[in-house]
Amino acid sequence: MNENMKKARDIITSYQGKPLRIMEVCGTHTHEIFRLGLRKLLPEQVDLISGPGCPVCVTAIGFIDEACWLALEKKCIICTFGDLIRVPGTKMSLAGARAKGAEVKPVYSPLDSLAIAEENPDRQVVFLAVGFETTTPSACITVKKAKQKGLTNFSILTANKTMPNAYQALVGSADAFLYPGHVNAITGNAVCQKLCNEQGVSGVVAGFTAGELLTALATTIRLLEKGEPFFRNCYPRVVKDEGNLSAQKLMQEVMQPCDSEWRGLGVIHDSGMKLRSEFADFDARIKHDMPNIVGKPNPACRCGEVLQGKCKPSDCKVFGKGCTPLHPIGACMVSDEGACSAYYQYTEHE
């Protein structure tokens, strides 16, 4: 351990001040902090709570129902990232739809779904576009390529989300945010700085290595002790104030803001992304004349409260019992970035 890491560790372990609540907005941060054993360094008065930074976890139940409808009623080939397949919908998951004969293909990139569309010209192919600003540009590139190729059997079902208005919805839920480094690498720091300047919302942009996370946690604790609102970028090797301008331009060209439902947070104004009218031919909801589908959550699942930082996964009565990674009741137990998955993997439970 180098000198800077030792100094950061000492700041964390020696803290004896008032109780603090720090929200890890990013699901990858949640898993890495557990995996690296950093929670064990925290004094009891520092509480790390999980936030909504897991794209699969915040995806509305109705989206899964829509995907199942496309797969079973329209006989589309559904292309998706693997962790979305077992997320429960109202009646079934995509795995359940596949058991009923639906064709559901896991892909590693949206571009993989274009190849599947070209290989199956007599079938409609739909890519499930789920993610934050980090992955939305790749969906935009895919749609542009589909238009350039003149593909008529390809579309995307969008559940893309943006973080700024989600931060706004979470104001007051924690003393400070650990902002997701990979999102800020795209968006830049203006939104976080504005929250600090105009509303007194404190936060630190964190990286993902042990040293970067230690530095971010130590910085957060030290600045919270001072009692003044703050914003710091503790991931400067990747995150620049202006962000990735090319990615921002691409998203603005292909998509536009829309209201979006977040699991646990409800509908947040202009927090989603949908295809612009110029690309409407590739919007699965329009292309397949989809009816309005509203999902119904399982009343036993507390994912919504976990995503708001209102409870820990272990507070849920079905955690580790009725809800496990093999038999999940909620999305937070399915995703590799989910808080319930992290708690199940790294903590003791019955």
C-alpha positions as CSV (number, residue, x, y, z in Angstrom):
1,M,0.0,0.0,0.0
2,N,1.5,3.3,-1.1
3,E,1.7,6.4,1.1
4,N,-1.5,8.1,-0.4
5,M,-3.5,5.0,0.2
6,K,-2.3,4.7,3.8
7,K,-3.2,8.3,4.4
8,A,-6.7,7.8,2.9
9,R,-7.2,4.7,5.0
10,D,-6.2,6.5,8.2
11,I,-8.7,9.3,7.5
12,I,-11.4,6.7,7.1
13,T,-10.6,4.5,10.1
14,S,-9.9,7.4,12.5
15,Y,-13.2,9.2,11.9
16,Q,-15.1,9.8,15.1
17,G,-17.6,12.5,14.1
18,K,-21.3,12.6,13.6
19,P,-23.2,9.8,11.7
20,L,-22.8,10.1,7.9
21,R,-24.7,8.6,5.0
22,I,-22.8,8.2,1.8
23,M,-24.7,6.9,-1.3
24,E,-22.8,4.8,-3.8
25,V,-24.9,5.8,-6.9
26,C,-23.0,3.2,-9.1
27,G,-23.7,-0.5,-8.8
28,T,-20.2,-1.3,-9.8
29,H,-18.9,0.8,-6.9
30,T,-21.1,-1.2,-4.6
31,H,-19.6,-4.5,-5.8
32,E,-16.0,-3.2,-5.8
33,I,-16.3,-1.8,-2.3
34,F,-17.5,-5.1,-1.1
35,R,-15.0,-7.1,-3.1
36,L,-12.0,-5.0,-1.9
37,G,-13.1,-5.2,1.8
38,L,-13.4,-1.5,2.1
39,R,-16.6,-1.6,4.1
40,K,-14.7,-3.3,6.9
41,L,-12.6,-0.1,7.2
42,L,-15.5,2.2,7.9
43,P,-16.3,3.2,11.5
44,E,-19.8,2.4,12.6
45,Q,-21.0,6.0,12.2
46,V,-20.3,6.0,8.5
47,D,-23.1,4.3,6.6
48,L,-22.7,3.3,2.9
49,I,-26.1,3.0,1.2
50,S,-26.8,1.8,-2.4
51,G,-28.4,4.0,-5.0
52,P,-30.1,3.6,-8.4
53,G,-26.9,3.3,-10.5
54,C,-27.6,-0.2,-11.8
55,P,-29.3,0.1,-15.2
56,V,-31.0,-3.3,-15.1
57,C,-32.2,-2.7,-11.6
58,V,-34.0,0.6,-12.4
59,T,-35.6,-0.7,-15.6
60,A,-39.3,-0.7,-15.2
61,I,-41.2,-4.1,-14.9
62,G,-43.3,-2.9,-17.8
63,F,-40.3,-2.9,-20.0
64,I,-39.8,-6.7,-19.4
65,D,-43.5,-7.2,-20.2
66,E,-43.0,-5.2,-23.4
67,A,-40.1,-7.4,-24.4
68,C,-42.0,-10.6,-23.7
69,W,-44.9,-9.3,-25.8
70,L,-42.6,-8.7,-28.7
71,A,-41.1,-12.1,-28.3
72,L,-44.3,-14.1,-27.9
73,E,-46.9,-12.1,-29.7
74,K,-44.9,-10.7,-32.6
75,K,-42.4,-13.6,-32.8
76,C,-39.5,-11.2,-32.8
77,I,-35.9,-12.3,-32.2
78,I,-35.0,-10.5,-29.0
79,C,-31.3,-9.5,-28.5
80,T,-30.2,-8.4,-25.1
81,F,-27.4,-8.3,-22.6
82,G,-27.4,-11.5,-20.6
83,D,-28.3,-10.1,-17.1
84,L,-31.6,-8.8,-18.4
85,I,-32.9,-12.3,-19.3
86,R,-33.7,-13.4,-15.8
87,V,-35.2,-10.2,-14.5
88,P,-38.8,-10.9,-13.5
89,G,-41.7,-9.1,-15.3
90,T,-45.3,-9.1,-14.2
91,K,-45.9,-12.7,-15.2
92,M,-42.6,-14.0,-16.5
93,S,-39.0,-13.1,-17.4
94,L,-37.5,-13.3,-20.8
95,A,-36.1,-16.7,-19.7
96,G,-39.8,-17.7,-19.1
97,A,-40.7,-16.4,-22.5
98,R,-37.9,-18.5,-24.0
99,A,-39.3,-21.6,-22.3
100,K,-42.5,-20.9,-24.1
101,G,-40.8,-20.9,-27.5
102,A,-39.5,-17.3,-27.8
103,E,-36.2,-16.7,-29.4
104,V,-34.0,-14.7,-27.0
105,K,-30.3,-14.2,-27.8
106,P,-27.7,-12.8,-25.5
107,V,-25.3,-10.4,-27.1
108,Y,-22.2,-8.5,-26.0
109,S,-22.8,-5.4,-28.0
110,P,-25.8,-3.8,-29.8
111,L,-23.9,-4.2,-33.0
112,D,-24.1,-8.0,-32.6
113,S,-27.9,-7.7,-33.1
114,L,-27.3,-6.1,-36.5
115,A,-25.5,-9.2,-37.7
116,I,-28.4,-11.3,-36.4
117,A,-30.8,-9.2,-38.4
118,E,-28.7,-9.5,-41.5
119,E,-28.5,-13.3,-41.0
120,N,-32.3,-13.5,-40.6
121,P,-33.9,-11.3,-43.2
122,D,-37.3,-12.9,-42.8
123,R,-37.5,-12.2,-39.1
124,Q,-37.9,-9.0,-37.1
125,V,-35.0,-8.5,-34.6
126,V,-35.3,-6.2,-31.6
127,F,-32.4,-5.1,-29.4
128,L,-33.3,-4.2,-25.8
129,A,-31.5,-0.9,-25.2
130,V,-31.0,-0.6,-21.5
131,G,-28.3,1.6,-19.9
132,F,-27.2,5.1,-18.8
133,E,-25.0,7.6,-20.7
134,T,-22.2,5.1,-20.7
135,T,-23.9,2.6,-23.0
136,T,-26.4,4.8,-24.9
137,P,-23.9,5.9,-27.5
138,S,-23.4,2.3,-28.7
139,A,-27.1,1.9,-29.2
140,C,-27.1,5.2,-31.2
141,I,-24.2,4.0,-33.4
142,T,-26.2,0.8,-34.0
143,V,-29.3,2.6,-35.1
144,K,-27.3,4.8,-37.4
145,K,-25.6,1.8,-39.0
146,A,-29.0,0.0,-39.4
147,K,-30.3,3.1,-41.3
148,Q,-27.2,3.3,-43.5
149,K,-27.6,-0.4,-44.3
150,G,-31.3,0.0,-45.1
151,L,-32.3,-2.7,-42.7
152,T,-36.1,-3.0,-42.4
153,N,-36.2,-5.9,-40.0
154,F,-34.3,-4.3,-37.1
155,S,-35.5,-2.0,-34.2
156,I,-34.6,-1.2,-30.6
157,L,-36.8,-1.1,-27.5
158,T,-35.5,1.8,-25.5
159,A,-35.1,2.0,-21.7
160,N,-32.1,4.3,-21.8
161,K,-31.8,6.6,-18.9
162,T,-29.8,9.7,-17.9
163,M,-28.6,10.5,-14.4
164,P,-29.1,14.3,-13.8
165,N,-32.8,14.3,-13.0
166,A,-32.3,11.1,-11.0
167,Y,-29.8,12.9,-8.8
168,Q,-32.5,15.6,-8.3
169,A,-35.0,13.0,-7.2
170,L,-32.5,11.7,-4.7
171,V,-31.7,15.0,-3.1
172,G,-31.8,14.6,0.7
173,S,-31.4,10.8,0.7
174,A,-27.8,11.0,1.7
175,D,-25.2,13.4,3.1
176,A,-23.1,13.0,-0.1
177,F,-23.0,11.0,-3.3
178,L,-20.2,8.9,-4.7
179,Y,-20.8,9.8,-8.4
180,P,-20.3,7.1,-11.0
181,G,-17.0,7.7,-12.8
182,H,-18.0,6.0,-16.1
183,V,-21.1,8.2,-16.4
184,N,-19.2,11.4,-15.7
185,A,-16.6,10.4,-18.2
186,I,-19.3,10.9,-20.8
187,T,-21.4,13.7,-19.3
188,G,-18.6,15.7,-17.6
189,N,-19.0,17.4,-14.2
190,A,-21.3,20.4,-14.9
191,V,-24.5,18.8,-13.5
192,C,-22.8,17.7,-10.3
193,Q,-21.1,21.1,-9.8
194,K,-24.4,22.8,-10.4
195,L,-26.1,20.7,-7.8
196,C,-23.4,21.7,-5.3
197,N,-23.5,25.4,-6.2
198,E,-27.3,25.8,-6.4
199,Q,-28.7,23.2,-4.0
200,G,-25.8,22.4,-1.6
201,V,-25.7,18.8,-2.8
202,S,-22.3,17.3,-2.0
203,G,-20.5,14.6,-3.9
204,V,-17.3,13.1,-5.2
205,V,-16.6,11.4,-8.6
206,A,-15.0,8.1,-7.8
207,G,-12.9,5.6,-9.9
208,F,-12.9,1.9,-9.4
209,T,-9.5,0.8,-8.2
210,A,-8.7,0.3,-4.5
211,G,-6.7,3.5,-4.4
212,E,-9.3,5.5,-6.2
213,L,-12.1,4.3,-4.0
214,L,-10.1,4.9,-0.8
215,T,-9.3,8.4,-2.0
216,A,-12.9,9.1,-2.8
217,L,-14.2,7.9,0.5
218,A,-11.5,9.7,2.5
219,T,-12.2,12.9,0.6
220,T,-15.9,12.6,1.2
221,I,-15.5,12.0,4.9
222,R,-12.9,14.8,5.4
223,L,-15.1,17.4,3.5
224,L,-18.3,16.3,5.2
225,E,-16.5,17.1,8.5
226,K,-16.1,20.7,7.4
227,G,-19.8,21.1,7.0
228,E,-19.8,23.0,3.7
229,P,-21.2,21.7,0.4
230,F,-18.6,20.4,-1.9
231,F,-17.9,18.7,-5.3
232,R,-14.6,17.0,-6.1
233,N,-13.4,14.9,-9.1
234,C,-11.3,12.1,-7.6
235,Y,-11.1,10.3,-11.0
236,P,-9.3,12.9,-13.1
237,R,-7.3,10.4,-15.2
238,V,-10.6,9.5,-16.9
239,V,-13.2,12.2,-16.1
240,K,-12.8,15.7,-17.5
241,D,-15.0,18.6,-16.8
242,E,-16.4,18.8,-20.4
243,G,-16.9,15.0,-20.7
244,N,-16.8,13.1,-24.0
245,L,-18.1,15.7,-26.5
246,S,-18.3,13.2,-29.4
247,A,-20.5,10.8,-27.4
248,Q,-22.7,13.7,-26.3
249,K,-23.1,14.9,-29.9
250,L,-24.0,11.4,-31.1
251,M,-26.7,11.0,-28.4
252,Q,-28.2,14.4,-29.3
253,E,-28.2,13.5,-33.0
254,V,-30.0,10.1,-32.6
255,M,-32.1,10.4,-29.4
256,Q,-34.0,13.0,-27.4
257,P,-35.1,13.3,-23.7
258,C,-38.4,11.8,-22.6
259,D,-40.1,11.0,-19.3
260,S,-39.0,7.6,-18.0
261,E,-40.1,5.3,-15.2
262,W,-37.5,4.2,-12.7
263,R,-38.0,1.2,-10.5
264,G,-38.5,2.6,-7.0
265,L,-38.4,6.3,-8.1
266,G,-41.4,6.4,-10.3
267,V,-41.6,8.5,-13.5
268,I,-38.8,11.2,-13.6
269,H,-39.2,14.0,-16.1
270,D,-36.8,14.0,-19.0
271,S,-34.7,11.2,-17.5
272,G,-35.0,8.8,-20.4
273,M,-33.9,8.8,-24.0
274,K,-36.0,7.9,-27.0
275,L,-35.3,7.9,-30.7
276,R,-35.8,11.1,-32.7
277,S,-38.5,11.2,-35.4
278,E,-35.8,10.8,-38.1
279,F,-35.1,7.3,-36.7
280,A,-38.7,6.3,-35.8
281,D,-38.6,3.3,-38.2
282,F,-36.2,1.7,-35.7
283,D,-38.4,2.4,-32.6
284,A,-39.9,-1.1,-31.7
285,R,-42.9,0.5,-30.0
286,I,-43.9,2.3,-33.2
287,K,-42.8,-0.3,-35.6
288,H,-44.8,-3.1,-34.0
289,D,-47.8,-0.9,-33.0
290,M,-47.3,-1.9,-29.3
291,P,-50.2,-1.4,-26.9
292,N,-49.7,0.4,-23.6
293,I,-48.3,-2.2,-21.3
294,V,-48.1,-1.4,-17.5
295,G,-46.1,-3.7,-15.2
296,K,-47.1,-4.8,-11.8
297,P,-44.4,-5.3,-9.1
298,N,-44.2,-8.3,-6.8
299,P,-45.4,-7.0,-3.4
300,A,-42.7,-9.1,-1.6
301,C,-39.9,-7.3,-3.4
302,R,-38.3,-4.2,-1.8
303,C,-36.0,-3.4,-4.8
304,G,-37.6,0.1,-5.0
305,E,-36.7,0.9,-1.5
306,V,-33.1,-0.4,-1.9
307,L,-32.6,1.7,-4.9
308,Q,-33.7,4.8,-3.0
309,G,-31.4,4.0,-0.1
310,K,-34.4,3.6,2.2
311,C,-33.4,0.1,3.3
312,K,-30.5,-2.4,2.9
313,P,-31.1,-5.6,0.9
314,S,-30.7,-7.6,4.1
315,D,-33.7,-5.7,5.5
316,C,-36.0,-7.5,3.0
317,K,-37.8,-10.5,4.4
318,V,-37.3,-12.6,1.2
319,F,-33.6,-11.7,0.9
320,G,-31.5,-14.9,0.8
321,K,-34.6,-17.0,1.3
322,G,-37.4,-16.7,-1.3
323,C,-35.1,-14.4,-3.3
324,T,-31.7,-15.7,-4.4
325,P,-29.5,-15.4,-7.5
326,L,-30.9,-18.7,-8.8
327,H,-34.5,-17.8,-8.0
328,P,-34.7,-13.9,-8.0
329,I,-37.8,-12.1,-7.1
330,G,-36.4,-8.7,-8.0
331,A,-33.9,-7.2,-10.5
332,C,-31.4,-6.2,-7.8
333,M,-30.7,-9.8,-7.1
334,V,-30.2,-10.6,-10.8
335,S,-27.8,-7.9,-12.1
336,D,-24.1,-8.1,-11.7
337,E,-24.3,-4.5,-10.5
338,G,-27.3,-5.0,-8.2
339,A,-27.1,-4.2,-4.5
340,C,-28.9,-7.4,-3.5
341,S,-26.5,-9.5,-5.6
342,A,-23.6,-7.8,-3.8
343,Y,-25.0,-8.3,-0.4
344,Y,-25.8,-11.9,-1.1
345,Q,-22.3,-12.6,-2.5
346,Y,-20.3,-10.8,0.1
347,T,-22.2,-10.9,3.4
348,E,-23.4,-13.7,5.7
349,H,-27.0,-14.6,5.4
350,E,-29.3,-17.5,6.4
